[in-house]
Amino acid sequence: MRVLIEVVHIVIGLVAAALISAAAAWSYPRATGDIWLVGYACMIAVVLMGIGPVRKAFAADKAKLAGTEPRVDG
């Protein structure tokens, strides 16, 4: 369940970055290419920053299914 929550957080971040990029590109058409370039870089950053929490959530879910108490790192 924790993994699903973390993946949903990543998806929400990607949707937010896409919406902000689309609104910015619409409002300033002369810089559409640059705006989308920055938007894609932000989307990549969202995914990269989400990898760690997904790995921790996966380990916690796996430990819960195995019946052991997961280690909490804060």
C-alpha positions as CSV (number, residue, x, y, z in Angstrom):
1,M,0.0,0.0,0.0
2,R,2.9,2.4,0.8
3,V,4.3,1.8,-2.7
4,L,1.1,2.8,-4.3
5,I,0.9,6.0,-2.3
6,E,4.4,6.9,-3.3
7,V,3.7,6.2,-7.0
8,V,0.6,8.3,-6.8
9,H,2.7,11.2,-5.4
10,I,5.1,10.9,-8.3
11,V,2.2,10.9,-10.8
12,I,0.7,14.0,-9.1
13,G,4.0,15.7,-9.4
14,L,4.3,14.8,-13.1
15,V,0.8,16.1,-13.8
16,A,1.4,19.3,-11.9
17,A,4.7,19.9,-13.9
18,A,2.9,19.2,-17.2
19,L,0.0,21.6,-16.3
20,I,2.4,24.3,-15.3
21,S,4.5,23.9,-18.4
22,A,1.4,23.9,-20.6
23,A,0.0,27.0,-19.0
24,A,3.4,28.8,-19.3
25,A,3.8,27.7,-22.9
26,W,0.3,28.9,-23.7
27,S,0.9,32.3,-22.1
28,Y,4.2,33.0,-23.8
29,P,4.3,31.2,-27.2
30,R,7.7,32.6,-28.3
31,A,9.4,30.5,-25.6
32,T,7.4,27.3,-25.9
33,G,10.4,25.1,-26.7
34,D,12.4,26.4,-23.8
35,I,9.5,26.2,-21.4
36,W,8.8,22.6,-22.3
37,L,12.6,21.8,-22.0
38,V,12.5,23.1,-18.4
39,G,9.2,21.3,-17.8
40,Y,10.7,18.0,-18.9
41,A,13.8,18.5,-16.7
42,C,11.4,19.1,-13.8
43,M,9.5,15.9,-14.6
44,I,12.8,14.0,-14.6
45,A,13.7,15.5,-11.3
46,V,10.3,14.5,-9.8
47,V,10.9,10.9,-10.9
48,L,14.4,10.8,-9.6
49,M,13.4,12.3,-6.2
50,G,10.6,9.7,-6.0
51,I,12.9,6.7,-6.4
52,G,14.2,6.8,-2.8
53,P,10.8,7.0,-1.1
54,V,9.4,4.2,-3.4
55,R,12.4,2.0,-2.4
56,K,11.8,2.6,1.3
57,A,8.1,2.0,0.9
58,F,8.8,-1.3,-1.0
59,A,11.1,-2.4,1.8
60,A,8.5,-1.6,4.4
61,D,5.7,-3.4,2.6
62,K,7.9,-6.4,2.0
63,A,8.8,-6.5,5.7
64,K,5.2,-6.2,6.7
65,L,4.2,-9.1,4.5
66,A,7.1,-11.2,5.9
67,G,5.8,-10.5,9.4
68,T,8.9,-8.6,10.6
69,E,8.8,-5.0,11.9
70,P,10.1,-2.6,9.3
71,R,13.0,-0.4,10.3
72,V,12.1,3.3,10.5
73,D,14.8,5.7,9.4
74,G,12.8,8.8,9.8
